[in-house]
Amino acid sequence: MLIWFIADLSPFIIFPIIWLSIYKQNTSIAGFDRTAIITYYLITAFIVQTCTSHVGGIFQRNIVQGKLNIHLVRPLSFISFAFIHEFSYRLISFFPVTVLAIIIYIFFPDYFRLPSSPFTWILFALVCLIVLTMSHLLEMISGLTSFWFGENKALDNFIYFFYKVFSGAFAPLAFFPIVLQNIANCLPFKYLAYFPAQIFLEQIHGYELFYGLTLMIVWLLILALIVSFLWRRGLRQYDGSGI
């Protein structure tokens, strides 16, 4: 677990170093100064570690191996079980990332900017819960396709590619060409990292904030409807013997 944790965090350690070398000759790029860009990557690392679900494999294994039978006769639905399982794991991941952020803030306060308003803290926490739910639903969509295809690795990699490109995990979407920004605005992935980071940095306000939150809720409902549809249709053809 520790090895995977370090591997997941490595891009968020390397990228700030690269950007600091770029910022030697720039005071601000696309609205991000030195402090904002480092804070962005630290917050993105926090979101990725604590709000990114990985239940697609759990759904795939239980469906393909026929182990879903056990959960279908239990009082707690498999969907609820998977969410509780993932939430517990993300709760454990919360502590090392938080400790790392505190250490950086103590020893390098010039590179970590905290929100100035208590409202921002509350809103960021609520948005993170929505991010975890959205990520969970996306993973479930990938896992539930195993009812028909068995192996879902291709779809999983496809979703992961779009997530990495359009979530802002590699770089703030403000740095992207307008064409890619417009594509990102049509997809749910920007709300899994970039939008929450904007809220933390207090770079988004008023109507733009309300509009972003509204679209985030809309995408949450759309993903939930897709999961409900796939789950019900998949159970109709599931014979309990595995695939």
Sequence and secondary structure as in RCSB ss.txt:
>XXXX:A:sequence
MLIWFIADLSPFIIFPIIWLSIYKQNTSIAGFDRTAIITYYLITAFIVQTCTSHVGGIFQRNIVQGKLNIHLVRP
LSFISFAFIHEFSYRLISFFPVTVLAIIIYIFFPDYFRLPSSPFTWILFALVCLIVLTMSHLLEMISGLTSFWFG
ENKALDNFIYFFYKVFSGAFAPLAFFPIVLQNIANCLPFKYLAYFPAQIFLEQIHGYELFYGLTLMIVWLLILAL
IVSFLWRRGLRQYDGSGI
>XXXX:A:secstr
 HHHHHHHHHHHHHHHHHHHHHGGG S BTTB HHHHHHHHHHHHHHHHHH    HHHHHHHHHTTTHHHHHTSS
S HHHHHHHHHHHHHHHHHHHHHHHHHHHHHH GGG    S HHHHHHHHHHHHHHHHHHHHHHHHHHHTHHHHS
  HHHHHHHHHHHHHHSSSSS GGGS HHHHHHHHTSSGGGGTHHHHHHHTT   HHHHHHHHHHHHHHHHHHHH
HHHHHHHHHHHH  SS  
